Amino acid sequence: MPKKRISLNSFKFFYYVAIYKSVTLASEKLNVTQGAVSRQIKNLEDNLNTALFIRKGNVLDITEEGILLQNCCEIIFHEIDSCLIKLNNRENELNELVIACKSTFSMKWLIPRLNDFNNQNHSFKIKIKTINNTINFKEVDLAISRDDTDCKEYIYIVKLINEIMFFIQNPSQIGNNILISTSRPNLWQNLLKISHIREKIICLEYKKLDHFYLCIEACLSGLGATIASGYMIENELKNHKVEPITTPFHDGSSYYLLSSSPFEEDYRKLVFKNWLLEELCKSKNFLDIYF
């Protein structure tokens, strides 16, 4: 049991260190000195009489107790976010929230769900701006990205969900081609490292297309099989327009929501973040049935 009441600030500092796995990065996000962060962590560990991190040189490894506290903080801060939304849910002079994301995610996942978001009668609308790998936060409020997005500005990050990849074909037009997007570097080489995928693709003729949405459309047209994110083909799976050739697989990448300023400073960002997490969770629940 803690010896005395612990300030919320201590938990906030701990949470940032746990997320970024670095006192340096946490101090930059919190706009305080590294020493201030280190003192808060030490005071928290002393009050809890528990080691939250194991320090190995410049590397911080979180302990099992630290993971437990991190999960608890995530729930609590989510509740605080929800409370802030309720407190600030009023007419806002900024009635447009600009979201940056890649074209395939925009076309195949986000746009089909925007009507649902708009029907919830928020005081703002969503505007979508497609990007390649570079984000300019002078032009957008938030960005939905994968691990390979280049953003050199200091940003605030929320992990959304892990990627789920599918090897699919048009069930009525099975061919000998595999269509691979060039938008993810080293995709083909990485696929060859996955044994149950390698044995299926090694005998197929390898064709390149610029984007995943082109690969998906080509697959639907019967031009070949393809590898695509399950989130991008959810509707096609539901409507039996494509079928999995193998069980899905995780490629180690994830989706993130990025902001150049703290989410809690703009209630619109909190509203969108919470809606996005809920919708992606629904998609994941559907995709999980294929495992």
VMD Tcl script that draws the C-alpha trace (Angstrom):
set ca {
  {0.00 0.00 0.00}
  {1.26 3.53 -0.71}
  {2.43 5.44 2.35}
  {0.58 8.59 1.34}
  {-1.72 9.97 -1.30}
  {0.11 10.15 -4.64}
  {-0.37 13.05 -7.04}
  {-1.97 12.43 -10.42}
  {1.06 14.13 -11.96}
  {3.29 11.27 -10.82}
  {1.10 8.77 -12.64}
  {1.08 10.98 -15.73}
  {4.90 11.15 -15.78}
  {5.13 7.39 -15.24}
  {2.63 6.75 -18.06}
  {4.63 8.81 -20.54}
  {7.86 7.02 -19.64}
  {6.10 3.65 -19.96}
  {4.71 4.54 -23.40}
  {7.89 6.00 -24.86}
  {10.30 3.73 -22.94}
  {12.54 6.73 -22.46}
  {12.90 9.47 -19.85}
  {14.30 11.76 -22.56}
  {11.30 11.36 -24.88}
  {8.84 11.61 -21.99}
  {10.41 14.87 -20.82}
  {10.17 16.30 -24.36}
  {6.48 15.37 -24.63}
  {5.74 16.78 -21.17}
  {7.88 19.88 -21.77}
  {9.81 19.39 -18.53}
  {13.39 18.48 -17.68}
  {14.64 14.90 -17.60}
  {15.49 15.42 -13.95}
  {11.88 16.31 -13.14}
  {10.67 13.12 -14.80}
  {13.28 10.97 -13.04}
  {12.36 12.47 -9.65}
  {8.66 11.79 -10.19}
  {9.39 8.17 -11.12}
  {11.66 7.67 -8.11}
  {9.09 9.24 -5.75}
  {6.37 7.02 -7.20}
  {8.49 3.89 -6.79}
  {9.36 4.91 -3.22}
  {5.72 5.56 -2.32}
  {4.60 2.26 -3.84}
  {7.67 0.43 -2.51}
  {7.81 -1.19 -5.95}
  {10.27 -1.10 -8.83}
  {8.45 0.00 -11.98}
  {11.45 -0.03 -14.31}
  {14.72 -1.91 -14.55}
  {17.52 0.37 -15.71}
  {20.15 -1.15 -18.00}
  {22.45 1.70 -18.99}
  {20.37 4.02 -21.16}
  {17.64 1.41 -21.64}
  {14.51 1.17 -19.48}
  {12.70 -2.17 -19.18}
  {9.29 -2.01 -17.55}
  {8.63 -4.57 -14.79}
  {5.51 -6.73 -14.44}
  {4.30 -4.32 -11.75}
  {4.96 -1.44 -14.12}
  {2.90 -3.09 -16.87}
  {0.03 -3.56 -14.41}
  {0.16 0.12 -13.44}
  {0.48 1.22 -17.08}
  {-2.69 -0.69 -18.02}
  {-4.52 0.86 -15.06}
  {-3.35 4.37 -16.02}
  {-4.50 3.82 -19.60}
  {-8.03 3.03 -18.39}
  {-8.10 5.98 -15.99}
  {-6.77 8.49 -18.52}
  {-9.30 7.23 -21.06}
  {-12.06 7.97 -18.53}
  {-10.62 11.44 -17.97}
  {-10.62 11.98 -21.75}
  {-14.29 10.99 -21.88}
  {-15.07 13.41 -19.06}
  {-13.27 16.23 -20.87}
  {-15.33 15.53 -23.97}
  {-18.54 15.91 -21.97}
  {-17.31 19.12 -20.34}
  {-16.26 20.63 -23.64}
  {-18.99 19.31 -25.90}
  {-20.17 22.70 -27.00}
  {-20.18 24.72 -30.20}
  {-16.59 25.14 -31.35}
  {-15.40 27.79 -33.73}
  {-13.13 25.15 -35.29}
  {-15.81 23.10 -37.04}
  {-13.49 21.01 -39.20}
  {-10.99 18.40 -38.01}
  {-8.43 17.58 -40.71}
  {-7.26 13.96 -40.71}
  {-4.24 12.79 -42.72}
  {-4.01 9.16 -43.77}
  {-2.82 7.02 -46.64}
  {-5.06 6.62 -49.66}
  {-5.89 2.93 -49.17}
  {-6.87 3.40 -45.53}
  {-8.94 6.43 -46.48}
  {-10.77 4.74 -49.37}
  {-11.25 1.26 -47.95}
  {-11.80 1.87 -44.22}
  {-12.29 5.46 -43.08}
  {-14.57 7.00 -45.72}
  {-17.16 4.17 -45.55}
  {-17.56 4.91 -41.83}
  {-17.65 8.72 -41.91}
  {-21.40 8.88 -42.34}
  {-21.78 7.02 -39.06}
  {-19.49 9.53 -37.35}
  {-21.32 12.53 -38.84}
  {-24.69 11.12 -37.76}
  {-23.57 11.37 -34.13}
  {-24.18 15.13 -34.40}
  {-20.82 16.41 -33.25}
  {-20.13 20.13 -33.61}
  {-17.46 19.50 -36.25}
  {-16.94 17.55 -39.45}
  {-14.04 15.42 -40.63}
  {-11.92 16.47 -43.60}
  {-9.55 13.86 -45.06}
  {-6.16 14.65 -46.57}
  {-4.24 11.77 -48.16}
  {-0.50 11.48 -47.56}
  {2.42 9.31 -48.64}
  {5.05 8.95 -45.91}
  {5.50 12.54 -44.73}
  {3.11 14.44 -42.46}
  {2.92 18.23 -42.27}
  {1.15 19.17 -39.04}
  {0.78 22.74 -40.26}
  {-1.88 21.41 -42.64}
  {-3.56 18.68 -40.57}
  {-4.81 18.18 -37.02}
  {-4.31 14.42 -36.73}
  {-2.69 11.66 -38.76}
  {-3.42 7.95 -38.94}
  {-0.20 6.15 -39.75}
  {1.66 2.89 -39.75}
  {5.17 2.30 -38.50}
  {6.71 3.37 -41.82}
  {5.39 6.94 -41.80}
  {8.08 9.60 -41.58}
  {7.27 12.38 -39.12}
  {10.23 14.38 -37.87}
  {8.24 16.71 -35.62}
  {7.75 15.87 -31.97}
  {4.34 14.26 -31.79}
  {1.88 12.72 -29.38}
  {1.09 9.11 -30.20}
  {-1.80 6.75 -29.46}
  {-1.43 3.15 -30.59}
  {-4.62 2.12 -32.34}
  {-4.32 -1.53 -33.32}
  {-1.95 -4.19 -34.65}
  {-1.94 -4.94 -38.36}
  {-3.56 -8.17 -39.63}
  {-2.51 -9.26 -43.12}
  {-4.47 -11.54 -45.47}
  {-3.40 -13.55 -48.52}
  {-6.54 -13.43 -50.69}
  {-7.94 -14.32 -54.09}
  {-11.10 -13.85 -56.11}
  {-12.92 -17.17 -55.51}
  {-14.37 -17.23 -59.03}
  {-11.17 -16.35 -60.92}
  {-8.11 -18.13 -59.53}
  {-4.92 -17.33 -61.45}
  {-1.16 -17.77 -61.24}
  {-0.23 -14.17 -60.41}
  {0.40 -12.47 -57.10}
  {0.01 -8.69 -56.96}
  {2.35 -6.90 -54.54}
  {2.18 -3.25 -53.50}
  {5.42 -1.29 -53.69}
  {4.18 1.15 -51.02}
  {5.59 -1.01 -48.21}
  {9.36 -1.48 -48.49}
  {10.65 -5.06 -48.33}
  {7.13 -6.56 -48.33}
  {8.06 -9.39 -50.70}
  {11.24 -10.27 -48.79}
  {9.30 -10.29 -45.52}
  {6.62 -12.57 -46.98}
  {9.26 -15.09 -47.99}
  {10.27 -15.38 -44.33}
  {6.78 -16.62 -43.33}
  {6.78 -20.36 -44.05}
  {3.06 -20.93 -44.69}
  {2.97 -17.88 -47.01}
  {6.26 -18.67 -48.76}
  {5.15 -22.14 -49.84}
  {2.06 -20.61 -51.49}
  {3.65 -17.62 -53.24}
  {6.97 -19.03 -54.41}
  {5.35 -20.65 -57.47}
  {3.31 -17.57 -58.48}
  {4.32 -14.89 -60.96}
  {5.18 -11.74 -59.03}
  {3.69 -8.46 -60.31}
  {4.12 -5.00 -58.75}
  {1.51 -2.25 -58.38}
  {1.98 1.16 -56.74}
  {-0.69 0.98 -54.04}
  {-2.61 -1.57 -51.99}
  {-5.96 -0.31 -53.29}
  {-4.76 -1.08 -56.84}
  {-3.78 -4.59 -55.75}
  {-7.18 -5.09 -54.11}
  {-9.09 -3.86 -57.16}
  {-6.94 -5.99 -59.47}
  {-7.61 -9.02 -57.27}
  {-11.37 -8.32 -57.38}
  {-11.10 -8.19 -61.18}
  {-9.47 -11.61 -61.27}
  {-5.97 -10.46 -62.24}
  {-4.32 -12.39 -59.44}
  {-4.06 -13.05 -55.73}
  {-2.72 -10.39 -53.39}
  {-1.54 -9.63 -49.88}
  {-3.55 -6.90 -48.14}
  {-4.45 -5.55 -44.73}
  {-7.55 -7.23 -43.35}
  {-8.90 -3.82 -42.35}
  {-8.80 -2.74 -46.01}
  {-10.78 -5.77 -47.26}
  {-13.33 -6.13 -44.46}
  {-16.33 -5.42 -46.70}
  {-15.00 -7.68 -49.46}
  {-14.66 -10.53 -46.95}
  {-18.16 -9.94 -45.60}
  {-19.61 -9.95 -49.12}
  {-17.56 -13.02 -50.16}
  {-15.91 -11.12 -53.01}
  {-12.53 -12.41 -51.86}
  {-11.47 -15.44 -49.86}
  {-8.38 -16.12 -47.74}
  {-5.88 -18.58 -49.21}
  {-4.15 -19.10 -45.86}
  {-4.79 -18.08 -42.27}
  {-4.12 -14.37 -41.62}
  {-0.83 -13.30 -40.10}
  {0.66 -10.42 -38.13}
  {3.53 -8.64 -39.86}
  {4.70 -6.86 -36.71}
  {3.42 -3.43 -37.72}
  {0.68 -1.34 -36.11}
  {-1.53 1.67 -36.74}
  {-1.11 4.87 -34.72}
  {-2.93 8.16 -34.26}
  {-0.53 11.11 -34.25}
  {-0.94 14.69 -33.06}
  {1.48 17.61 -32.82}
  {-0.12 18.74 -29.53}
  {-1.65 16.89 -26.55}
  {-4.99 15.27 -27.37}
  {-6.58 16.61 -24.21}
  {-6.06 20.19 -25.39}
  {-8.65 19.75 -28.16}
  {-11.89 17.94 -27.36}
  {-12.45 17.24 -31.09}
  {-9.31 15.10 -31.10}
  {-10.56 13.16 -28.08}
  {-13.93 12.55 -29.72}
  {-12.36 11.28 -32.92}
  {-9.75 9.19 -31.10}
  {-12.34 7.37 -29.01}
  {-14.61 6.76 -32.02}
  {-11.65 5.48 -34.07}
  {-10.58 3.03 -31.36}
  {-14.12 1.67 -31.05}
  {-14.55 1.20 -34.81}
  {-11.16 -0.47 -35.25}
  {-11.99 -2.83 -32.38}
  {-15.19 -3.84 -34.21}
  {-13.16 -4.54 -37.34}
  {-10.62 -6.60 -35.41}
  {-13.37 -8.69 -33.81}
  {-14.63 -9.58 -37.28}
  {-11.16 -10.36 -38.69}
  {-10.28 -12.56 -35.71}
  {-12.81 -15.19 -36.83}
  {-10.42 -16.12 -39.67}
  {-7.66 -17.25 -37.31}
}
mol new
graphics top color blue
foreach p $ca { graphics top sphere $p radius 0.5 }
foreach p [lrange $ca 0 end-1] q [lrange $ca 1 end] { graphics top cylinder $p $q radius 0.2 }
display resetview
